[in-house]
Amino acid sequence: MNIDHEEIFKVENVKKIFNEGEQTQVNAVSDVSFKIKKGEFVAIVGPSGSGKSTLLNLISGLDTPTAGRIFLAGNDLTTLSGNELSDFRRDHIGFIFQAYNLIPVLSVEENIEFVMQLQGISKEVRREKVQSILSDVGLTGMEKRKPSQLSGGQQQRVAVARAIVTRPEIVLADEPTANLDSKTAVALVELMKELNSKYQTTFIFSTHDNTIMERAKRLITLKDGRIESDTIF
């Protein structure tokens, strides 16, 4: 497979200040800049309060920087309106959350195809893609189950399938192994590495889990809202 090393993501001098009360300002992220190429497997790490989750919210467009610019696939996210940003996230970014965030009344296949429905993809194509991704994540035959009928690890595999099924430019994962035991966490991270390799989908994690850090191909370490180190393995 030919790997395309094009730059797909760029953060330029991003700053985020939160106001706490009338007098107090908290610099959650300070003058952060980095670039990410297609197919990278990146972990943003650091102690609690270092700015990991804030930075992930900024690069996903879920929060707006106080200063700086964020580019994904050539688009400056900081210039998009609320509706434009919502549509852009739907079409270009996959999300994996700590708490799975599956819709409890929907089946496995309905959860996975939900974003594709919003994109207007036909039922036939949706079902075909669902079957393919269920095979990838090892859940073939579970398409009719509800989330409550799955283990935590299986639920997170559904969340991974939902995040990647539309082939987004990047998948953002916020502490995706936090609710899993160590054996299940290792299996999940290995699965995501396989999907990263198979589809060349860029993964960006916010984590303090050694399971992810040991398998990441790049570690961006934050301390007090600034990049302390940026190491590629």
Order of alpha helices (4+ residues) and beta strands (2+ residues): beta-beta-beta-alpha-beta-beta-alpha-beta-alpha-alpha-alpha-beta-alpha-beta-alpha-beta-beta
